[in-house]
Amino acid sequence: MSRSDVDTDSPRLIRLLLVDDHPVVRKGTRELLEGGSDLRVVGEAGSGEEAVARARELLPDVILMDVSMPGMNGIEATKAIKAERPGVGVLVLTSYDDDAYVFALLEAGAAGYLLKNASEDDLLGAVRAVAAGESALHPSVARKVLERFSTHTTPTPPEDDLSPRELEVLRVAATGRTNKEIARDLDISPRTVQVHLANIFSKLGVGSRTEAVLHGIKRGWIDPKSL
């Protein structure tokens, strides 16, 4: 899991929407998250349909999304929300690490996938990472992704999509480095890294590093065996 980095002394407030069909789970998650001074839960939803409506109304930065819910499930809700707001970060928080769920949610645009047995520090770190546009994958989920895409890639030239520098930034970002670490490795400023990542997201039509890296792996720009 990558770490989030902050380029200012006063981190911005991260607005959160909690989506889970169990009120007790939402209550516990809210209490945990609100222990962070930079985190604020602005709303809750108990179904996929409600999540889409609340996301449209509240414009959260990060949505903690459950998978299995009555009616519209987390996969369908993520697709619908990302279709309206590609830049919102969706962090899946679930008990399931079944391959079908993992890949369906990542394909739907989830930026992170965390299991409910994760520690408090891992959850808070994942929320901040997703808010910063970084990846946040549970180790077991990350292994599944690398194993799957190490044998399912379609090499295509990146020249028509990304500049050489953007491709370089994407490849370094794929290793889980923060903006500051990428800047140090490439001898550029963190602000320049942010600009390159914003351009990459725009060109690829994605809203997070997870989506951009998966796009790069599938197109053969990034060798998953090197990660």
C-alpha positions as CSV (number, residue, x, y, z in Angstrom):
1,M,0.0,0.0,0.0
2,S,1.4,3.4,-0.9
3,R,1.7,6.2,1.7
4,S,0.0,9.5,1.2
5,D,2.1,12.7,1.3
6,V,1.1,16.2,2.1
7,D,2.8,19.2,0.4
8,T,1.5,21.8,2.8
9,D,1.7,22.4,6.5
10,S,-2.1,22.3,6.9
11,P,-3.7,19.3,5.2
12,R,-7.0,19.9,3.6
13,L,-10.1,18.4,5.1
14,I,-11.1,15.1,3.5
15,R,-14.9,14.7,3.1
16,L,-16.1,11.1,3.4
17,L,-19.3,9.2,2.5
18,L,-19.8,5.9,4.2
19,V,-21.7,3.2,2.3
20,D,-22.7,0.0,4.1
21,D,-26.1,-1.7,4.6
22,H,-25.3,-2.4,8.3
23,P,-25.9,0.6,10.6
24,V,-23.6,-0.8,13.3
25,V,-20.7,-1.1,10.9
26,R,-21.3,2.5,9.7
27,K,-21.3,3.7,13.3
28,G,-18.1,2.0,14.1
29,T,-16.4,3.2,11.0
30,R,-17.6,6.7,11.5
31,E,-16.2,6.8,15.1
32,L,-12.8,5.5,13.9
33,L,-12.5,7.9,11.0
34,E,-13.6,11.0,12.9
35,G,-10.6,10.4,15.2
36,G,-8.5,12.0,12.4
37,S,-8.5,15.8,12.5
38,D,-8.3,15.9,8.7
39,L,-11.2,13.6,8.1
40,R,-14.9,14.4,8.2
41,V,-17.8,12.1,7.5
42,V,-20.4,14.2,5.7
43,G,-22.9,11.4,5.1
44,E,-23.9,7.8,5.1
45,A,-25.8,5.5,2.8
46,G,-27.3,2.0,3.4
47,S,-27.7,0.9,-0.3
48,G,-26.1,1.4,-3.7
49,E,-29.0,3.5,-4.9
50,E,-28.7,5.8,-1.8
51,A,-24.9,6.0,-2.3
52,V,-25.3,7.3,-5.8
53,A,-27.8,9.9,-4.7
54,R,-25.8,11.0,-1.7
55,A,-22.6,11.2,-3.7
56,R,-24.4,13.5,-6.1
57,E,-25.7,15.6,-3.3
58,L,-22.7,15.8,-0.9
59,L,-19.8,15.7,-3.4
60,P,-17.5,13.8,-1.1
61,D,-13.7,13.4,-1.7
62,V,-13.7,9.7,-0.8
63,I,-16.4,7.1,-0.6
64,L,-16.0,4.0,1.5
65,M,-17.9,1.4,-0.4
66,D,-19.2,-2.0,0.7
67,V,-19.7,-4.7,-1.9
68,S,-22.7,-6.8,-0.9
69,M,-25.9,-4.7,-0.5
70,P,-29.5,-5.3,-1.3
71,G,-30.6,-3.8,-4.6
72,M,-27.7,-2.0,-6.4
73,N,-24.5,-3.6,-5.1
74,G,-21.2,-1.8,-4.6
75,I,-19.9,-2.6,-8.1
76,E,-22.9,-1.1,-9.8
77,A,-22.9,1.9,-7.4
78,T,-19.2,2.5,-8.1
79,K,-19.7,2.5,-11.9
80,A,-22.6,4.9,-11.6
81,I,-20.7,7.3,-9.3
82,K,-17.6,7.3,-11.4
83,A,-19.6,7.9,-14.5
84,E,-20.8,11.1,-13.0
85,R,-17.7,12.1,-11.1
86,P,-14.5,10.4,-12.4
87,G,-12.3,12.2,-9.9
88,V,-14.0,11.0,-6.8
89,G,-12.0,8.3,-4.9
90,V,-13.8,5.1,-4.1
91,L,-12.2,2.9,-1.4
92,V,-13.8,-0.5,-1.1
93,L,-14.1,-1.7,2.5
94,T,-15.3,-5.3,2.5
95,S,-15.0,-8.8,3.9
96,Y,-14.7,-10.3,0.5
97,D,-11.4,-10.8,-1.4
98,D,-13.0,-13.0,-4.1
99,D,-11.3,-12.5,-7.5
100,A,-14.6,-11.7,-9.1
101,Y,-15.4,-8.9,-6.7
102,V,-11.8,-7.5,-6.7
103,F,-11.5,-7.2,-10.5
104,A,-15.0,-6.1,-11.1
105,L,-14.6,-3.2,-8.6
106,L,-11.2,-2.2,-9.9
107,E,-12.5,-2.2,-13.4
108,A,-15.5,-0.1,-12.2
109,G,-13.0,2.5,-11.1
110,A,-12.3,1.8,-7.4
111,A,-9.0,3.4,-6.3
112,G,-8.5,1.2,-3.3
113,Y,-9.6,-2.2,-1.9
114,L,-9.3,-2.9,1.8
115,L,-10.5,-5.8,3.8
116,K,-12.5,-5.2,7.0
117,N,-9.8,-6.9,9.1
118,A,-7.4,-4.1,8.3
119,S,-5.9,-2.2,11.2
120,E,-7.0,1.3,12.1
121,D,-3.7,2.7,10.8
122,D,-4.1,0.9,7.5
123,L,-7.7,2.3,7.1
124,L,-6.7,5.8,7.9
125,G,-3.7,5.6,5.6
126,A,-5.8,4.2,2.8
127,V,-8.4,7.0,3.1
128,R,-5.7,9.6,2.9
129,A,-3.9,7.9,0.1
130,V,-7.1,7.6,-2.0
131,A,-7.9,11.3,-1.3
132,A,-4.4,12.2,-2.6
133,G,-5.1,10.2,-5.8
134,E,-2.8,7.3,-4.8
135,S,-3.4,3.6,-4.7
136,A,-4.5,1.7,-1.6
137,L,-4.7,-2.0,-2.1
138,H,-4.7,-4.7,0.6
139,P,-1.5,-6.8,0.1
140,S,-3.5,-9.9,-0.8
141,V,-5.5,-7.9,-3.4
142,A,-2.3,-6.4,-4.8
143,R,-0.9,-9.9,-5.3
144,K,-4.1,-10.9,-7.2
145,V,-3.8,-7.9,-9.5
146,L,-0.1,-8.6,-10.3
147,E,-0.7,-12.3,-10.9
148,R,-3.6,-11.7,-13.2
149,F,-2.1,-8.9,-15.3
150,S,1.4,-10.5,-15.5
151,T,-0.1,-12.8,-18.1
152,H,-2.9,-10.7,-19.5
153,T,-1.4,-7.7,-21.2
154,T,-1.7,-6.2,-24.7
155,P,1.4,-4.3,-25.6
156,T,0.6,-1.0,-27.4
157,P,2.8,2.0,-28.1
158,P,2.2,4.8,-25.5
159,E,3.4,7.6,-27.8
160,D,-0.1,8.6,-28.8
161,D,-1.3,8.7,-25.2
162,L,1.5,9.8,-22.8
163,S,4.7,11.8,-23.2
164,P,8.0,10.1,-22.3
165,R,8.1,12.0,-19.0
166,E,4.5,11.2,-18.2
167,L,5.2,7.5,-18.9
168,E,8.3,7.7,-16.6
169,V,6.2,9.3,-13.8
170,L,3.5,6.6,-14.2
171,R,6.1,3.8,-14.1
172,V,7.6,5.2,-10.9
173,A,4.1,5.8,-9.4
174,A,3.3,2.2,-10.1
175,T,5.9,1.1,-7.5
176,G,3.9,2.8,-4.7
177,R,6.1,5.8,-4.2
178,T,4.6,9.1,-3.0
179,N,4.7,12.4,-4.9
180,K,7.7,13.5,-2.9
181,E,9.5,10.2,-3.5
182,I,8.8,10.4,-7.2
183,A,10.0,14.0,-7.3
184,R,13.2,13.0,-5.6
185,D,13.8,10.0,-7.9
186,L,13.2,12.0,-11.0
187,D,14.8,15.2,-9.8
188,I,11.7,17.3,-10.3
189,S,9.4,19.2,-7.9
190,P,6.4,17.5,-6.1
191,R,4.2,20.1,-7.8
192,T,5.5,19.0,-11.2
193,V,4.7,15.4,-10.3
194,Q,1.2,16.5,-9.5
195,V,0.9,18.2,-12.8
196,H,2.1,15.2,-14.7
197,L,-0.2,12.9,-12.8
198,A,-3.2,15.2,-13.5
199,N,-2.3,15.1,-17.2
200,I,-2.0,11.3,-17.1
201,F,-5.4,10.9,-15.5
202,S,-6.9,13.3,-18.0
203,K,-5.4,11.6,-21.0
204,L,-6.3,8.1,-19.9
205,G,-9.8,9.1,-18.6
206,V,-9.2,7.9,-15.1
207,G,-9.4,9.4,-11.6
208,S,-6.8,7.6,-9.6
209,R,-3.3,6.0,-9.7
210,T,-4.9,2.6,-9.4
211,E,-6.9,3.1,-12.6
212,A,-3.9,4.6,-14.4
213,V,-1.5,1.9,-13.3
214,L,-4.0,-0.9,-14.3
215,H,-4.4,0.9,-17.6
216,G,-0.6,0.9,-18.1
217,I,-0.2,-2.7,-17.1
218,K,-3.0,-3.9,-19.5
219,R,-1.5,-2.0,-22.4
220,G,2.0,-3.3,-21.7
221,W,3.6,0.0,-20.7
222,I,4.3,-1.3,-17.2
223,D,5.9,-4.7,-16.5
224,P,4.0,-6.0,-13.4
225,K,7.0,-8.3,-12.7
226,S,9.0,-5.2,-11.9
227,L,6.6,-4.0,-9.2
